[in-house]
Amino acid sequence: MHAPFEPKTVGPSRWGHDRVGQHLGRMIMKFFERMSAIAAGTALMVGLSGAAHAAYVAPTAVTWENNGDVDTGRDNVEGVKEQGGDFLSLGRGGWAVMDFGAERTGSGLVIETTYNCTDTPSGECTYGESAKVFAALDWDGTYAATADGANPLGGAMEGSTTTYSGADWTYVAAVPNGDAQTGFTFDIPGPFRFLAIVDTTTGTKSKDGFDIDKVAVTPLPAALWFLVTAIGGLTGVRWLRKGQPATA
């Protein structure tokens, strides 16, 4: 006697499960590839930007002459390249030009030395000294020491550009010595190669003016900064496209 016929329920095959799993796996992999590409490209550019603002480079050459106000031991031209005990006093109304060796863009740093500095609301120490910073892309090397009140850059105002001593000097910042004891930072508008620092000290206390312990700028030349930023973006785009099927 034959057993009664019982219909069987047919479930999805192993082949069907494999196909679905493979498809989902590819979708997940593509998703993470794209997210990794975005993260990597962003990290590269942010990392480079962070490095540019965290580190500074010193000038390759410094031009300065004593205007008669600066005593021996305070005339350390090479001292401005590295923070330490040796510093350069500009002299009242004196100035110095820093050459950074190549066209650059970014920000700068000035550290000043005033012994036993006590801050005041103006940003100066009670023994007040001050300076102004200017930037230029080109300078023909013309230089002469200036006395108190004789340098036209000393009276330049914010936003101005002054043609003087072989360059068009763009005003960058006014630096009170109190704010510069641990480092006064400033953004430099446009490309530059040279910085001029001009003493603007007033009053009767200071004889030798603003005392520079260190001057430095962000490390990447302008062209190199744009190059590495572009590489970061292109790397991210390439990773985004990797693995995508070709279209007709």
Buried (B, 14 or more C-beta within 10 A) or exposed (E): EEEEEEEEEEEEEEEEEEEEEEEEEEEEEEEEBBEEBBEBBEEBBEEBBEEBEEEBBBBEEBBBBBBEBBEEEBBBBEBBBEBEEBBBBBBBBBBBBBBBEEBBBBBBBBBBBBEEBEBEEEBBBEBBBBBBBBBBBEBEEEBEBBEBEEBBBBEBEEEEBBEBBBBBBBBBBBBBBBBBBEBBBBEBEEBBBBBBBBBBBEEEEBEBBBBBBBBBBBBBBBEBBEEBBEBBBEBBEEBBEEEEEEEE
